[in-house]
Amino acid sequence: MKLILLEPRLLKYIDNINFRTDIQNLDDADGIIFLCPKCLIENKGSIGTHSIICWFEDCVPDDIDPKPGRWTPQGHDLTDLTFVPGIKHQAVSIKLTSGCMWHGFIRNGEVI
């Protein structure tokens, strides 16, 4: 499924409860939020579908939720975003440990 179908928004971290969603450039972003692909399919749309936040490595303190994961983005924008191994964090997959327990990857703008 294409990431852009999951209503992604780039995030700018402000503090432990606030972030901005008006970021236009991947280079200026501290993370990304998007609809859960598993629940979007199960719910047949966005109503009742939760969002997933992925903070980027070295952009947000490691003790800020959601944790423990931090991802290293690669690409020009949301159409070709890929999570690659970072220096401190080697996470490339996204694994939810509660709720729907979705586990997947973002590769070349696709959520798989």
Secondary structure in CASP SS format (residue, H / E / C, confidence):
PFRMAT SS
TARGET T0000
AUTHOR 0000-0000-0000
METHOD secondary structure of the structure
MODEL  1
M C 1.00
K E 1.00
L H 1.00
I H 1.00
L H 1.00
L H 1.00
E C 1.00
P C 1.00
R E 1.00
L E 1.00
L E 1.00
K E 1.00
Y E 1.00
I E 1.00
D E 1.00
N C 1.00
I C 1.00
N E 1.00
F E 1.00
R E 1.00
T E 1.00
D E 1.00
I E 1.00
Q C 1.00
N C 1.00
L H 1.00
D H 1.00
D H 1.00
A C 1.00
D C 1.00
G E 1.00
I E 1.00
I E 1.00
F E 1.00
L E 1.00
C C 1.00
P H 1.00
K H 1.00
C H 1.00
L H 1.00
I H 1.00
E H 1.00
N C 1.00
K C 1.00
G C 1.00
S C 1.00
I C 1.00
G C 1.00
T C 1.00
H C 1.00
S E 1.00
I E 1.00
I E 1.00
C E 1.00
W E 1.00
F E 1.00
E C 1.00
D C 1.00
C C 1.00
V C 1.00
P C 1.00
D C 1.00
D C 1.00
I C 1.00
D C 1.00
P C 1.00
K C 1.00
P C 1.00
G C 1.00
R C 1.00
W E 1.00
T E 1.00
P E 1.00
Q E 1.00
G C 1.00
H C 1.00
D C 1.00
L C 1.00
T C 1.00
D C 1.00
L C 1.00
T E 1.00
F E 1.00
V E 1.00
P C 1.00
G C 1.00
I C 1.00
K C 1.00
H C 1.00
Q C 1.00
A C 1.00
V C 1.00
S E 1.00
I E 1.00
K E 1.00
L C 1.00
T C 1.00
S C 1.00
G C 1.00
C C 1.00
M C 1.00
W C 1.00
H E 1.00
G E 1.00
F E 1.00
I E 1.00
R E 1.00
N C 1.00
G C 1.00
E E 1.00
V E 1.00
I C 1.00
END
